[in-house]
Amino acid sequence: MMAELSITLRNDLAEIPRVTEAVESFGETNALGPKVIFAMTLALDEVLTNVITYAFPKDETDPRDIQVDVRLVDGAVRATVRDDGRAFDPLTEVPPPDLDAELEDRAIGGLGVHFLRTLMDGCSYCRRGNRNELEFFKNL
């Protein structure tokens, strides 16, 4: 049984489907169930979209690597996303969205982090050296 998956991708939105396919395969191989697989792939899609879109300078043309690790640990599936983009803690720097406000009155952004917090059973962020590390898990 495969208990760990490690993927390195470029900071290109076109890379996200490759990660989704790998995580779906990992989930099926490890009998995680469709709800857990869906939650993990959606959370990863949101996190990676934010990293690729906002973490790196817009005028930079050289590709950057983003590391994604998914593993089974202590009755949970855990994902860690590491990048060397600008320091940014989405868990403290993104305010919760006002879901009760009228659509036209809502601030842009923040729903991806809201999905992450809602779908996962726990999330943490740290900055190690020049790298962001966002970890999140779903209990099985």
C-alpha positions in Angstrom: 0.0 0.0 0.0 1.4 3.4 -1.0 1.5 5.6 2.1 3.2 8.7 0.5 3.0 10.7 -2.6 5.5 13.4 -3.6 5.0 15.7 -6.6 7.1 18.7 -7.8 5.3 21.1 -10.1 6.1 24.4 -11.8 4.3 27.6 -10.9 1.9 27.1 -13.9 -1.9 26.6 -13.4 -1.8 24.0 -16.2 0.1 21.7 -13.7 -2.8 21.5 -11.3 -4.7 18.7 -13.1 -1.6 16.5 -12.9 -1.6 16.9 -9.1 -5.3 16.2 -9.0 -4.9 13.0 -11.0 -2.0 11.8 -8.8 -3.9 12.5 -5.6 -7.0 10.7 -6.9 -4.9 7.7 -7.8 -3.2 7.8 -4.3 -6.7 8.0 -2.7 -8.1 5.1 -4.7 -5.0 3.0 -4.1 -5.3 3.6 -0.3 -9.1 3.3 -0.2 -9.6 6.8 1.2 -13.2 7.0 -0.2 -14.7 9.5 -2.6 -15.6 12.2 0.0 -12.0 12.3 1.4 -10.5 12.3 -2.1 -12.8 15.1 -3.3 -12.1 17.2 -0.2 -8.3 16.8 -0.5 -8.2 17.5 -4.3 -10.4 20.6 -3.9 -8.3 21.9 -1.0 -5.1 21.3 -3.0 -6.6 22.9 -6.1 -7.4 26.0 -4.1 -4.1 26.2 -2.3 -2.0 25.6 -5.5 -4.1 28.2 -7.5 -3.4 30.8 -4.8 0.4 29.9 -4.6 0.8 30.0 -8.4 -1.3 33.2 -8.8 0.1 35.3 -5.9 3.3 33.9 -4.4 5.8 34.8 -7.2 6.7 38.2 -8.8 4.5 38.9 -11.9 7.4 39.9 -14.0 9.4 36.8 -13.3 9.8 34.5 -16.3 11.8 31.6 -14.8 9.7 28.7 -13.6 9.6 28.1 -9.8 9.0 24.7 -8.2 6.2 23.9 -5.7 6.5 20.7 -3.7 3.4 18.8 -2.7 3.6 15.8 -0.4 0.6 13.7 0.6 0.8 10.9 3.1 -1.2 8.7 5.4 -0.3 9.4 9.1 -2.1 8.4 12.3 -5.5 7.9 10.7 -5.4 11.0 8.6 -4.4 12.0 5.1 -2.0 14.9 5.3 -0.9 17.3 2.6 2.0 19.7 2.7 2.6 22.4 0.1 6.0 24.1 0.0 7.0 27.1 -2.1 9.7 29.7 -2.1 7.4 32.6 -2.9 6.9 35.6 -0.8 6.2 34.9 2.9 2.4 34.6 3.3 0.3 32.9 6.0 -3.1 32.4 4.5 -4.5 31.2 7.8 -3.9 34.6 9.5 -3.6 37.1 6.7 -6.8 36.2 4.9 -9.9 37.3 6.8 -12.9 35.0 6.8 -15.4 35.9 4.0 -18.7 37.5 4.9 -20.9 34.8 3.5 -24.1 36.7 4.6 -23.2 39.9 2.6 -24.8 40.5 -0.8 -22.7 39.1 -3.6 -21.9 42.5 -5.0 -20.8 43.7 -1.5 -18.4 40.9 -0.7 -14.7 41.4 -0.8 -12.8 39.6 -3.6 -10.8 36.6 -2.5 -10.7 34.5 0.7 -13.1 31.8 -0.5 -10.2 29.4 -1.2 -8.9 29.7 2.3 -12.5 29.3 3.6 -12.8 26.1 1.6 -9.5 24.8 3.1 -10.6 25.6 6.6 -14.1 24.1 6.0 -13.1 20.9 4.2 -10.1 20.0 6.3 -9.9 18.9 10.0 -6.8 21.0 10.6 -4.4 23.4 8.9 -1.1 25.0 9.9 1.5 27.3 8.3 5.1 28.0 9.0 8.0 29.7 7.2 11.2 27.6 7.1 14.1 29.6 5.8 12.9 31.1 2.5 10.0 28.6 2.1 6.3 28.7 2.9 4.9 25.4 4.3 1.2 24.9 4.5 0.0 21.6 6.0 -3.5 20.4 6.2 -5.2 17.1 7.0 -8.5 15.2 6.8 -9.2 12.5 9.4 -10.2 9.2 8.0 
